[in-house]
C-alpha cells in the first residue's frame, strides 16, 4: 500500500468499482478505497492475492552421461501456491525403484557414479490447485567412441589475409580431445593465427599462401579414435 495503482486499472461507476486488467504477480498487495463528503470520510482496505499455475524455472533436460560421472536432473517450478513436485522413473514412483547412488533434493535428483543400468526416463511433475506441468528427461549412461559428424574431405577456400574455419564436429562419451595436423606431419598446427574451438573447428586468421594444403582432424577418447581430412585452397 502507498504505491500508485497499476496502469492496467479501470475505475468505473463513479469510482465505486476498480478493475485490474491482465492481472500479474506484482498486483499482489493491500488496496485502499477512501470515500469523503462534507461530513467526513471513510476508508476500507482490501487484500488482493494473485495466484498462478505452475511454470518452469529449471526443467529436467535429457543428457548422455559418461560411465562413472555424476548426473544432476533439475526440476524447479514457480507458482502460487508454491507447486509440489513428484518424481518418477520410467513411470514408477522412486520408492518402487530404489537406487543406492540416487539422492533426491527439493529441486533436483543427483545420480552418483552412474552406470549403464542407471539409464532411464526421469519424470518431474509440478502441480498446485491451478494446474499441473510435466517434463521428461531421458538419461542415457554409456561410453561411446568418437563419431565425427562433419563430412570427410570437405574443401574450403580463403583469400590471403582473410580468416577461414574448417569444421570437425564430434559426438562422443566421454568428450574427445581434438588435434589438427597439416599435410603429412604428425605435429599439431599451432601459432598465434591458429585456434581450435570448443566445437572442434579449426580457425586460421590472416590466411597466408603457405596455409594451403590438406588438414586432418584427429579425435580421441578412452573408447577409440577417429579422423577426417579437409582441403584448404588459398586464392
N, C-alpha and C positions, 0 to 999 in steps of 0.2 A: 504494500500500500504506500501511497505517496508518489508513485510514478505516474506519468501521463498514460492515458489509455492508448492501446494499440491503434495503428492506422486502420485496422480492419474492422473497426466497430461501427455499428449503425445505431443511432439514437432516434427512437420513434415515439409516437403517442405523447407528444409534448414532454418529452424527457422521462416518461414513465417506463420505457422499455429499452433496454440495452442489449444489442445482439452482437456477439463476436463472430465474425465470419472466418471460415477456414482456420479453425482452432488449432493452435500449436502449443508445444510443451511450455513455452515461455509465458503462455496466458494463465498458467497456474498462479494463484495468489488470492489476496483479500481485496474485494471491491467494496466501495462505499457509495451509497446513494444519500444525498442531502437534499432536503426539501425545506423551503422557508417561505414565509409570508410576513405580513405586517405584525403578526402576533408572536412570531418566534420561528424556530427552525428545529428540525428533527433529522437524525441520521440513522441509517440502517446499514449493516455490514453483511456481505456475502462472501463465503469462502468457496472458490472455484478450484476443483481438482481435475486436471486433464489426464485422462488415461489413454493408453495406446497399445495396440497389439505388438507382439514381439517383432524385432528386426535384428538382423545380424550385425554384430560389431566385428567379430572374427569367426568365420565359419570353417568347418573342417575342410581340409584340402587333401586330395589324393596325392600319393607320392610313391616313388620307388626307393627303397632303403637298402643299404648295404648290410650284409650279414655282420652282426656284432656291434652295430651302431645303436644310437638312441633315437627314437621317433616320438615327436610331440604332435598330438592332434588337438587343435584348439576348438573350443566351442563357447563363444561369448555372445550373448544376446542381451538387448536392452528392451525396455518396455515398461509400462506401468499398469497394474502392479508388476514388480520385477518377475520376469519369467522363470519358471523352474525348468531344469534340464534333465533329460533322461537319456542315458546311453544304451545302445545295443550293439552287439557284434554279430554279423550275419543274421540279423533279425531276432536274435535272442537276447534276453537280459544278461548283463555282465555276470550276475550271480550264477547263472546257469552255465557259463563258460569261464571258469576260473583260470587265472594265469598268474604264476608267481612273479613274473617280470613286469606286471602291469600295475601302475599306480594311477588312481583316479582322484583328480582335484576338482575344485568348483568350476574351473574354466578350461580344463584340459585333461587328456589322458596321456601318460608318458609310458612308453614301452622301452625297457632297458635291454641291452644286449640281444637285439632281435635275431630271430632265426626264421627260416622259410615257413615254418608252421605258424608263425605269427601273422602271415598274410591273411587278410580278411577285409570285409566291408564294415567299417565302423559308422554307426548312425547316431546323430545327435538330434534330439527333439526338444525344442524350447516352446513353452506354452504358458499362457495366462488366460484369464476369462474372456479375452477378446480375440483369441486365435492361437494357432499353432504353426510353427515352421519346422521343416525337417531338412537335414542335409546329410549326404553320404560322403565318406572318404574311403577310397579304395587304397589300401595299404598293401604293397607288394614288396616282399623281402626276398631279394635274390642278388647274386653276383653275376654280372654279365661282362664278357669281353668287349673291347671297343667295337662299336659299329659306326663307321663313317657314313653320314647321311649325304654328304656332298658328292656329286658325281665325279668320277675319276677322269683324269686327263682333260680337265677344263682348260680353255685357252683364255688368256687375259691380255689386254693391250693397254699401254700407257704412253703418254708423251713425256719426253725429257723435261724434268723439273716439276712434274705433277706427282700425285700420290696414287697408289693402287692398293686394293685389298683383295687378297686371294683367300678363299673360304675353305674351312675344314671343320664342318660341324660334326660333333661326335656325341654318341649316346652310349653310356657305359655305367656300370656299377661295380666297384666304386669309381669315382671320377678318374679320368685318364690324365697322364702327363702328355704334353704335346711338344714336339720338336720339329722345326722346319730345317731342311738342308737344301743346298743348291747343287745342281748337276751331279757329279759322281762323288762329291765329298761326303764324309760322314760327320763333319763338324757342323753344328747348328749355325744358322745365319745369325749374325749379331752386329751391333753397332748402333749409333745414335739414330740412324734412319730406319731401323727395323724394330717392329713391335709385334708381339704375339698377344692378341686379345684373349679375354676370358672365354670367348666362344670358339677359340681355336684359329681364328682368322689371322693371317699374316699381313701386316700393313707395311708398305715401303713408302717412305716420304722422299721428296726431292729425287725422283727416279733418275738414274743415270744409265748410259748406254750399256755399261758392263753388268747391269742388273738383269739383262735379257738372258733367258735360259730356262731350264727345267727345274722346278722346285718339288720337293717331296715332303708331305706332312706325315710324320710318324706318331702314332698314338699307342700308349701302353698303360695297362693296369695289371693287377695281380692275376687276372684271368686270361690275359693274352695281349695281342698287339695287332695293329692294322696300319695300312698306309695307302695314300693316294698321291698322284702327281698332278702338277699344274704347270702349264706352259705360259711364260710371260714374254710378250713381244714388245719391244720399245720402238716407238716411231719418232 
